[in-house]
Amino acid sequence: APAEQQPAVDVPVEESVAVDAADPADTTPAVEQIPVSVATDFAVLSEDADEEIVEIFLEEAGEEFDKISVAIPAWVAKPASADLTSELRRSFHTLKGSGRMAGAMRIGEFAWIVELLFNRLHEGQIQQSAGLFTFMVKVPDTLSRMLDEIRDADGSGVDIQDLMEQATTLANGRQLSIAVEH
């Protein structure tokens, strides 16, 4: 069993994250590779979205967001917690499905990639890392802004492309280079 990692709870918010190219000497077990999703390919809210379903989604998403915003910092502080990992997997699975059903396709896609990270962690396909923790602490704020965007119906499109690329890199078993800006 891998040694328990205890990351610092106060992960810096201002950092530059670069995606590492695959290292030929990397001995990471083969992980099914997924392509990077282009966030702008997914509607913030589909034109044919039913207002009642969107309202129900926003209520449910708010409840899941409340759980996620507490569970992610707790998980980063205690990453060996199977209970927190399971709770986060369920919350992102719920956001994925209900988001897609409501026509909130961008949130659905974002929730899918985060759920995939937790699934692959659970299955031992990927390992915990500083890059993973740094990525995860950004998720609650991003989800909050995405939900506000749907509530406000501004359609401007919260830019999540960098996070989608980082999540895909992590899900594909590669690491992120993290350079903290001072």
JOQUITA-V493245 format. One record per residue. N is the residue number from 1. RES is the residue in one small letter. PSI is psi in whole degrees, 0 to 359 (NA if undefined). OMEGA is omega in whole degrees, 0 to 359 (none if undefined). NEAR is the number of other ideal C-beta (glycine too) atoms within 10 Angstrom. Layout:
n->N res->RES psi->PSI omega->OMEGA near->NEAR
n->N res->RES psi->PSI omega->OMEGA near->NEAR
This chain:
n->1 res->a psi->139 omega->180 near->5
n->2 res->p psi->148 omega->178 near->8
n->3 res->a psi->143 omega->180 near->6
n->4 res->e psi->131 omega->178 near->9
n->5 res->q psi->136 omega->178 near->13
n->6 res->q psi->92 omega->179 near->11
n->7 res->p psi->159 omega->174 near->18
n->8 res->a psi->138 omega->181 near->10
n->9 res->v psi->326 omega->184 near->12
n->10 res->d psi->70 omega->178 near->10
n->11 res->v psi->129 omega->181 near->18
n->12 res->p psi->140 omega->180 near->12
n->13 res->v psi->322 omega->182 near->10
n->14 res->e psi->100 omega->175 near->7
n->15 res->e psi->162 omega->178 near->13
n->16 res->s psi->126 omega->181 near->9
n->17 res->v psi->126 omega->178 near->17
n->18 res->a psi->148 omega->179 near->12
n->19 res->v psi->125 omega->177 near->17
n->20 res->d psi->141 omega->171 near->12
n->21 res->a psi->154 omega->180 near->8
n->22 res->a psi->132 omega->179 near->13
n->23 res->d psi->122 omega->181 near->10
n->24 res->p psi->335 omega->180 near->5
n->25 res->a psi->0 omega->182 near->5
n->26 res->d psi->130 omega->180 near->11
n->27 res->t psi->16 omega->179 near->5
n->28 res->t psi->135 omega->178 near->14
n->29 res->p psi->151 omega->181 near->10
n->30 res->a psi->130 omega->178 near->7
n->31 res->v psi->136 omega->178 near->14
n->32 res->e psi->122 omega->183 near->9
n->33 res->q psi->136 omega->177 near->11
n->34 res->i psi->148 omega->178 near->13
n->35 res->p psi->158 omega->176 near->7
n->36 res->v psi->130 omega->175 near->16
n->37 res->s psi->143 omega->175 near->19
n->38 res->v psi->110 omega->187 near->11
n->39 res->a psi->321 omega->183 near->20
n->40 res->t psi->351 omega->174 near->12
n->41 res->d psi->349 omega->184 near->9
n->42 res->f psi->128 omega->183 near->20
n->43 res->a psi->140 omega->172 near->17
n->44 res->v psi->313 omega->176 near->21
n->45 res->l psi->124 omega->181 near->19
n->46 res->s psi->146 omega->180 near->14
n->47 res->e psi->328 omega->182 near->6
n->48 res->d psi->17 omega->180 near->7
n->49 res->a psi->134 omega->179 near->18
n->50 res->d psi->126 omega->184 near->13
n->51 res->e psi->320 omega->181 near->8
n->52 res->e psi->318 omega->180 near->9
n->53 res->i psi->321 omega->178 near->14
n->54 res->v psi->319 omega->179 near->20
n->55 res->e psi->317 omega->177 near->12
n->56 res->i psi->317 omega->178 near->14
n->57 res->f psi->313 omega->182 near->25
n->58 res->l psi->323 omega->177 near->17
n->59 res->e psi->311 omega->179 near->10
n->60 res->e psi->318 omega->180 near->15
n->61 res->a psi->324 omega->177 near->26
n->62 res->g psi->319 omega->177 near->12
n->63 res->e psi->316 omega->179 near->12
n->64 res->e psi->321 omega->178 near->21
n->65 res->f psi->318 omega->179 near->18
n->66 res->d psi->318 omega->178 near->12
n->67 res->k psi->314 omega->183 near->14
n->68 res->i psi->317 omega->184 near->24
n->69 res->s psi->338 omega->175 near->14
n->70 res->v psi->319 omega->187 near->13
n->71 res->a psi->325 omega->181 near->22
n->72 res->i psi->308 omega->178 near->21
n->73 res->p psi->323 omega->179 near->17
n->74 res->a psi->320 omega->180 near->15
n->75 res->w psi->319 omega->178 near->22
n->76 res->v psi->323 omega->179 near->21
n->77 res->a psi->332 omega->184 near->15
n->78 res->k psi->69 omega->187 near->14
n->79 res->p psi->346 omega->179 near->19
n->80 res->a psi->356 omega->183 near->14
n->81 res->s psi->108 omega->178 near->14
n->82 res->a psi->326 omega->180 near->8
n->83 res->d psi->315 omega->179 near->11
n->84 res->l psi->319 omega->178 near->20
n->85 res->t psi->314 omega->180 near->17
n->86 res->s psi->318 omega->179 near->13
n->87 res->e psi->316 omega->180 near->18
n->88 res->l psi->320 omega->177 near->25
n->89 res->r psi->313 omega->180 near->18
n->90 res->r psi->316 omega->182 near->15
n->91 res->s psi->316 omega->180 near->24
n->92 res->f psi->327 omega->176 near->24
n->93 res->h psi->316 omega->179 near->17
n->94 res->t psi->314 omega->179 near->17
n->95 res->l psi->320 omega->179 near->27
n->96 res->k psi->306 omega->184 near->20
n->97 res->g psi->313 omega->182 near->14
n->98 res->s psi->326 omega->177 near->21
n->99 res->g psi->313 omega->180 near->27
n->100 res->r psi->319 omega->180 near->18
n->101 res->m psi->325 omega->181 near->15
n->102 res->a psi->349 omega->182 near->25
n->103 res->g psi->7 omega->177 near->20
n->104 res->a psi->74 omega->191 near->29
n->105 res->m psi->325 omega->181 near->18
n->106 res->r psi->317 omega->176 near->23
n->107 res->i psi->320 omega->178 near->28
n->108 res->g psi->317 omega->180 near->20
n->109 res->e psi->318 omega->179 near->21
n->110 res->f psi->315 omega->179 near->27
n->111 res->a psi->324 omega->179 near->27
n->112 res->w psi->314 omega->183 near->20
n->113 res->i psi->324 omega->178 near->22
n->114 res->v psi->319 omega->176 near->28
n->115 res->e psi->318 omega->179 near->21
n->116 res->l psi->320 omega->176 near->21
n->117 res->l psi->312 omega->180 near->23
n->118 res->f psi->323 omega->177 near->23
n->119 res->n psi->315 omega->182 near->16
n->120 res->r psi->326 omega->173 near->18
n->121 res->l psi->312 omega->181 near->19
n->122 res->h psi->321 omega->182 near->14
n->123 res->e psi->356 omega->180 near->9
n->124 res->g psi->13 omega->180 near->10
n->125 res->q psi->332 omega->176 near->18
n->126 res->i psi->163 omega->183 near->23
n->127 res->q psi->156 omega->175 near->15
n->128 res->q psi->147 omega->181 near->17
n->129 res->s psi->165 omega->176 near->17
n->130 res->a psi->321 omega->178 near->15
n->131 res->g psi->320 omega->179 near->20
n->132 res->l psi->315 omega->180 near->22
n->133 res->f psi->318 omega->179 near->20
n->134 res->t psi->319 omega->177 near->20
n->135 res->f psi->311 omega->186 near->21
n->136 res->m psi->324 omega->181 near->25
n->137 res->v psi->345 omega->177 near->18
n->138 res->k psi->342 omega->187 near->19
n->139 res->v psi->312 omega->182 near->20
n->140 res->p psi->316 omega->179 near->17
n->141 res->d psi->319 omega->180 near->11
n->142 res->t psi->314 omega->178 near->16
n->143 res->l psi->319 omega->179 near->25
n->144 res->s psi->314 omega->180 near->15
n->145 res->r psi->324 omega->179 near->12
n->146 res->m psi->320 omega->178 near->23
n->147 res->l psi->319 omega->176 near->21
n->148 res->d psi->321 omega->180 near->11
n->149 res->e psi->321 omega->178 near->19
n->150 res->i psi->315 omega->179 near->23
n->151 res->r psi->317 omega->183 near->13
n->152 res->d psi->350 omega->181 near->9
n->153 res->a psi->38 omega->181 near->9
n->154 res->d psi->338 omega->174 near->11
n->155 res->g psi->12 omega->183 near->10
n->156 res->s psi->334 omega->178 near->8
n->157 res->g psi->93 omega->175 near->15
n->158 res->v psi->130 omega->183 near->20
n->159 res->d psi->106 omega->180 near->12
n->160 res->i psi->9 omega->185 near->24
n->161 res->q psi->315 omega->179 near->13
n->162 res->d psi->318 omega->179 near->12
n->163 res->l psi->324 omega->177 near->19
n->164 res->m psi->319 omega->179 near->19
n->165 res->e psi->318 omega->178 near->18
n->166 res->q psi->315 omega->180 near->22
n->167 res->a psi->319 omega->180 near->26
n->168 res->t psi->318 omega->177 near->19
n->169 res->t psi->311 omega->180 near->21
n->170 res->l psi->316 omega->180 near->25
n->171 res->a psi->332 omega->179 near->25
n->172 res->n psi->6 omega->175 near->20
n->173 res->g psi->11 omega->178 near->18
n->174 res->r psi->167 omega->182 near->20
n->175 res->q psi->162 omega->175 near->19
n->176 res->l psi->141 omega->172 near->20
n->177 res->s psi->129 omega->182 near->11
n->178 res->i psi->118 omega->177 near->17
n->179 res->a psi->115 omega->182 near->9
n->180 res->v psi->128 omega->177 near->11
n->181 res->e psi->135 omega->180 near->7
n->182 res->h psi->NA omega->none near->5
